[in-house]
Amino acid sequence: MIKKISNLKLILGLVLLVLIYLAVVYFDSSKSAPLEKQLVTIDTSKVTGLIIETADERVTLTKPANQWQLELPSGKKVTAVVSKVNSVLGRLMDISTDRLAAKEEEKWAAYQVDSTGTVLKVQEGDELTLDMVVGQSGFTTYIRLAGEVEVYASDDFKGLSTYDNINHYRDNTFLRMKTDSIESISFNYPGDSSFQLSKTAGSWTFNDSTPADSAKTLFYIRNLSLKFSNDFASEDGSSLGAKIADIVIESMNQPRISIMAFEDSADSVIYQSSINEEAYFTDTALGEEFFIGKSELMISQE
C-alpha cells in the first residue's frame, strides 16, 4: 500500500513539474521560442509597387508598365534603377524567422516594431501582398506583420537601413560615353572666355589652331568617360536659375552630349548632363573637374 502511494506521489510530482514547465514556456515571452517560419511569399515577377517608410522618409516605387519609377517628395516620378529595386525584392524573399521574440504589444517598442520601425509594403496589382514593420536591435532584425501582435526575430535579414533612402534608387550617372570617338569639345562661358578643342589628324588644337597640351587634354577626356555623383539637387529643378555655362561634346557616331551649369536660388551652382536629364546635382567637384579654363589645357611655357 505504501509503495502504491509513493508511486502515485511520484507520478503526481512529474505531472506537476511538466505543468510548471509548460506554464513558464507559455507565459514567459521574454524567452524567445525557437521557430522556423517563412514570412514572405511573393512573386517578384508580379510585384507592381513597393513602399518603404520611416519616420523621416518615404520611398514609393511603382511599376505601371515594364519600368520601375520612383516618386520624389514633390510628386514627380523619375526612372528607378531596376537592379536596386530587384535587390530589395530579393532580400525580402530571403527573410526567414529564427524564433518568436514576443507575443504582446507591450514588447513592440523594445524591438522597434511600433511607430519607430520601418514600414514595408508590397503590392501586386490591386492586392497588398505584404505589409510589415521592421525593427533593428544589435545584429538581430525584428519583424511584425501588420494586424498581428507577434514579433519574430531574424538573424539573417539585416534590415532595410540602406534601402529606405530615396536617393539609393535614383540614377546617379552624370556622364557615360565613349571618348575615343570625340571630335570636338566646346566650352561656352560668359564673356570672352569661351573656347573650343578640335581633333585634327590625331592632334588636339584650340579654335585658333594653337596646339593643346596632349597629355592634359587626354587626361581631361579620360574623365569624361564615366562619372557618378550622389549629391542630388532639387529633384524637380524648381530652384534652377539661368544657365551660366555649358560644355558641348561632339563625337563620331554618337549623339551630342551637353554638360550644363545653372545658377541656384541658394547662391550655388547646379549641374546637369544630357546623359541623365532627370537628375540635377550640387556636387562642386563636377564644376572643378569639367568646367575648366583654356589655360589648364595649354602647353606650358618654360
Phi, psi and omega in degrees: 000315179298322179297319180296319180296320180296317178298319180297318179296322180296316180296313180298323178296318179295317179300317180297319179297320178296316179297319179296317179299314180297321180295319180296315181297320184286315188271337181268084184284352177290341176265111186296133179272133178302139184200138172236112184215130176273107185282328188250123175228096180228153176262103186300334180288343181256356183291130180239356180203146180214127178236129175234118188229130174244182179294337185254338188209152178230126176254121179239116180243133179228155180229079182293330178228243180253009183234130177286138178236147179248129178269123180273164182306331179286348185100345178292143179250134178234164180293132178265153178283114187301318183298328181284326175293315180297329178296319178295313181298322179296321179293325179296323180293340182270357183291124171220140183271144181263332182195163175273119185269328182203155180231016179217152185298331182299340182270350186304313184298322181297329182257006178058040175245026174257217181291347179272353182277178178263122179273132179230127180230141177237132182246136171238099186066235179268002185257131175274106187264348178209132178212109184212164177244133183243132176235160183229134175216111184065231180262008183248138176258137180245139187229134174229124177285141181302135179086356179246155181268326187296144176244129181250149179251140178226125180270344183266324181281121188262030174077194186231025185301328179279332191264358182264017178252128183303315184296340178301329185264357183274152176285112183263020178286128174258317178220144172202114182201165173270116186274344184288346180255008179293132181250331179203152177226122180253125179257106185257105185241165176296154178069217184254025182268002179290152176201169181225143173250136178228146180257119181229122180052039176084358181243148181260132178227157174281171184295344177264017178074005176287130179296141175267158177291117187296319182294315180296319181293315180295324177296317178298313183295323179300324179289342179285342188296321183204126180211133178238157175209143177252007180269077182285139176267196178311125190293339181250005179073016185292338182265006181293136173257210181287152175287128184255344179192155171208158178236127182246125183247120179255131181227159175281130177062025176223146176297155176296138180242134180240140172243126188238148176237131182237150170291146177245148180297342181267018178069026177234193182238140178246138183244147179210150174232156180288350176291325183220081187287348180278349187241143174237142185233148177252013184294108181296337179296332179295319178294318181293327185276324188251325182270076184257165178268165181300324183298334182285350180244002182279155176291131181293136178265119181264000000 
